[in-house]
Amino acid sequence: MSKSVYSIVLSDDVVEAVDMLALRLGTNRSGLIDQILAERLQVTTPEKRMRDIFDSIFSLMDERFIHDNSSASSAIALRSSIAYKYKPTVRYALELLRVPDGEKIGNLKISFRTRSSAFMELLGQFYRLWIGVEGQYNPRGIVYKAESDKLIRPIYLQKGTDIKPEQLGEVISEYIYAFDTALKQFFANAGDLKTAAAGVEAAYLARIDKNIDKI
């Protein structure tokens, strides 16, 4: 959906109220007015679709995830802790594209704050296991990207797929759950690589019927 520049006349008091609300919501004047009009006229904009996806994800996340309020309007972030020594925290940042790039609709960025060499070595083992499992069951052939302290996993949606934002949010939620469960299973069995690897695969397969292999 394209955007154009229009001139409209608004009351000063209305503009002041809009600007205050826009500041609280982390958006700008134009974005908020566009949002209000779209909701009033029942027009589905890319921004509304993203909000519906995010709302769906938030509604499905249980107490293991903490909402990180530092996200932008086109992204959300969640944190979850791992039962490993000093309980390091993993951060999941989902960024959606306003306009899809082919079938790519966004990125899931996974990061940790710790710099423990022992932890990072184990994390590397987990990443290799997870990427291997996903490569086995996801026919798309996901290409992960490492960026600084983040692992970036692109999110796709096949063209022509008839899926509501709420349903897409559910699928993405299930993927994050599978990843987080596999991560915790791995570190709970880090001393036994065979058992840890089996736990990673089991966590993926437990949610494959939720279509996590389709994104």
C-alpha positions as CSV (number, residue, x, y, z in Angstrom):
1,M,0.0,0.0,0.0
2,S,1.6,3.2,-1.2
3,K,1.6,6.6,0.7
4,S,1.3,10.1,-0.6
5,V,1.5,13.6,0.8
6,Y,-1.8,15.5,1.4
7,S,-2.5,18.9,2.9
8,I,-5.3,18.9,5.5
9,V,-6.5,21.6,7.9
10,L,-6.8,20.6,11.6
11,S,-7.6,22.5,14.8
12,D,-4.6,23.4,16.9
13,D,-6.0,21.6,19.9
14,V,-6.6,18.5,17.8
15,V,-3.0,18.5,16.6
16,E,-1.7,19.0,20.1
17,A,-3.7,16.0,21.3
18,V,-2.6,13.9,18.3
19,D,1.1,14.8,19.0
20,M,0.8,13.9,22.7
21,L,-0.8,10.5,21.9
22,A,1.7,9.8,19.1
23,L,4.6,10.4,21.5
24,R,3.1,8.0,24.0
25,L,2.6,5.3,21.3
26,G,6.1,5.8,19.8
27,T,4.9,7.0,16.4
28,N,4.5,10.3,14.6
29,R,1.6,12.6,13.7
30,S,1.1,11.3,10.2
31,G,1.3,7.7,11.3
32,L,-1.2,8.2,14.1
33,I,-3.7,10.1,11.9
34,D,-3.3,7.4,9.2
35,Q,-4.0,4.7,11.8
36,I,-7.0,6.5,13.3
37,L,-8.6,7.0,9.9
38,A,-7.8,3.5,8.7
39,E,-9.5,2.0,11.9
40,R,-12.5,4.3,11.5
41,L,-12.9,3.5,7.8
42,Q,-12.0,-0.2,8.3
43,V,-9.1,-0.1,5.9
44,T,-6.4,-2.7,6.5
45,T,-3.0,-0.9,6.3
46,P,0.4,-2.6,6.6
47,E,0.7,-1.0,10.0
48,K,-2.6,-2.4,11.2
49,R,-1.7,-5.8,9.9
50,M,1.6,-5.7,11.8
51,R,-0.2,-4.6,15.0
52,D,-2.7,-7.4,14.6
53,I,0.2,-9.9,14.2
54,F,1.9,-8.5,17.3
55,D,-1.3,-8.5,19.4
56,S,-1.8,-12.1,18.5
57,I,1.7,-13.0,19.6
58,F,1.3,-11.1,22.9
59,S,-2.0,-12.8,23.6
60,L,-0.4,-16.3,23.2
61,M,2.8,-15.8,25.2
62,D,2.9,-17.3,28.7
63,E,4.7,-16.2,31.8
64,R,8.1,-17.4,30.6
65,F,8.3,-14.4,28.2
66,I,8.7,-10.8,29.3
67,H,7.7,-8.0,26.9
68,D,10.5,-5.6,26.2
69,N,9.0,-2.2,25.8
70,S,11.9,-0.8,23.9
71,S,10.6,-2.0,20.5
72,A,9.7,0.2,17.6
73,S,6.2,0.3,16.1
74,S,7.3,-2.2,13.4
75,A,8.8,-4.6,15.9
76,I,8.3,-6.4,19.2
77,A,10.8,-7.9,21.6
78,L,10.5,-10.6,24.2
79,R,12.9,-11.9,26.8
80,S,13.3,-15.3,28.4
81,S,15.8,-16.6,30.9
82,I,17.8,-19.9,30.7
83,A,18.4,-22.1,33.7
84,Y,22.1,-22.1,33.3
85,K,24.4,-20.9,36.1
86,Y,23.7,-17.1,36.3
87,K,20.5,-17.4,34.3
88,P,21.4,-15.6,31.1
89,T,18.7,-13.9,29.1
90,V,17.7,-14.5,25.5
91,R,16.0,-11.7,23.6
92,Y,13.7,-12.4,20.6
93,A,13.2,-9.3,18.5
94,L,10.6,-9.7,15.7
95,E,10.8,-7.1,13.0
96,L,8.2,-7.1,10.2
97,L,8.6,-5.4,6.8
98,R,5.9,-2.9,5.8
99,V,6.3,-4.1,2.3
100,P,7.3,-7.8,1.9
101,D,10.6,-8.4,0.0
102,G,9.4,-11.2,-2.3
103,E,8.2,-13.8,0.2
104,K,10.2,-12.4,3.1
105,I,8.0,-10.6,5.6
106,G,10.5,-9.9,8.4
107,N,13.3,-11.1,10.6
108,L,13.6,-12.8,14.0
109,K,16.7,-11.6,15.7
110,I,18.0,-13.7,18.6
111,S,20.6,-12.2,20.9
112,F,22.2,-12.7,24.4
113,R,23.8,-10.1,26.7
114,T,26.3,-12.5,28.2
115,R,29.9,-12.7,26.9
116,S,30.9,-15.8,28.8
117,S,33.2,-17.9,26.6
118,A,31.9,-21.1,28.0
119,F,28.3,-20.1,27.4
120,M,29.0,-18.9,23.9
121,E,30.7,-22.1,23.0
122,L,27.7,-24.1,24.1
123,L,25.4,-21.6,22.3
124,G,27.3,-22.3,19.1
125,Q,26.7,-26.0,19.5
126,F,23.0,-25.3,20.0
127,Y,22.8,-23.1,16.9
128,R,24.3,-25.8,14.8
129,L,21.9,-28.4,16.1
130,W,18.8,-26.1,15.6
131,I,19.9,-25.1,12.1
132,G,20.5,-28.7,11.2
133,V,17.0,-29.7,12.5
134,E,15.3,-26.9,10.7
135,G,17.2,-27.7,7.5
136,Q,15.9,-31.2,7.7
137,Y,12.2,-30.3,8.2
138,N,11.8,-26.9,6.5
139,P,11.8,-27.4,2.7
140,R,12.5,-23.7,2.1
141,G,16.2,-23.9,3.1
142,I,16.5,-21.1,5.7
143,V,19.7,-19.1,5.5
144,Y,20.6,-17.7,8.9
145,K,22.8,-14.6,9.2
146,A,25.1,-13.7,12.0
147,E,25.3,-10.0,12.8
148,S,27.4,-8.8,15.7
149,D,25.9,-10.5,18.7
150,K,22.7,-11.6,16.9
151,L,21.5,-14.6,15.0
152,I,19.0,-13.5,12.4
153,R,16.4,-15.8,11.0
154,P,14.3,-14.5,8.1
155,I,10.6,-15.0,8.3
156,Y,8.7,-16.0,5.1
157,L,5.2,-16.3,3.9
158,Q,4.5,-18.1,0.7
159,K,2.8,-15.9,-1.9
160,G,-0.9,-16.6,-2.3
161,T,-1.2,-18.0,1.3
162,D,-4.6,-17.1,2.6
163,I,-3.9,-16.4,6.3
164,K,-5.2,-13.8,8.7
165,P,-2.8,-11.7,10.7
166,E,-4.0,-13.4,13.9
167,Q,-3.2,-16.8,12.4
168,L,0.2,-15.7,11.2
169,G,0.9,-14.3,14.7
170,E,0.1,-17.7,16.1
171,V,2.5,-19.5,13.7
172,I,5.3,-17.1,14.6
173,S,4.5,-17.6,18.3
174,E,4.7,-21.3,17.9
175,Y,8.1,-21.0,16.2
176,I,9.5,-18.8,19.1
177,Y,8.1,-21.3,21.6
178,A,9.8,-24.2,19.7
179,F,13.1,-22.3,19.6
180,D,12.9,-21.3,23.3
181,T,12.0,-24.8,24.4
182,A,14.8,-26.3,22.4
183,L,17.2,-23.8,23.8
184,K,16.2,-24.6,27.4
185,Q,16.3,-28.4,26.7
186,F,19.8,-28.1,25.3
187,F,21.2,-26.2,28.3
188,A,19.5,-28.5,30.7
189,N,21.4,-31.4,29.1
190,A,24.5,-29.6,28.0
191,G,26.7,-32.3,29.6
192,D,25.2,-35.0,27.4
193,L,25.3,-33.9,23.7
194,K,23.3,-36.8,22.5
195,T,20.5,-36.2,24.9
196,A,20.7,-32.4,24.2
197,A,20.5,-33.0,20.5
198,A,17.4,-35.3,20.9
199,G,15.8,-32.6,23.0
200,V,16.3,-30.0,20.3
201,E,14.7,-32.1,17.6
202,A,11.9,-33.1,19.9
203,A,11.1,-29.4,20.6
204,Y,10.9,-28.7,16.9
205,L,8.8,-31.7,16.1
206,A,6.4,-31.0,18.9
207,R,5.2,-27.9,17.1
208,I,5.6,-28.9,13.5
209,D,1.9,-29.5,13.2
210,K,1.5,-25.8,14.0
211,N,3.0,-25.0,10.6
212,I,6.4,-23.7,12.0
213,D,8.0,-25.3,8.9
214,K,5.9,-23.0,6.6
215,I,7.6,-19.8,7.7
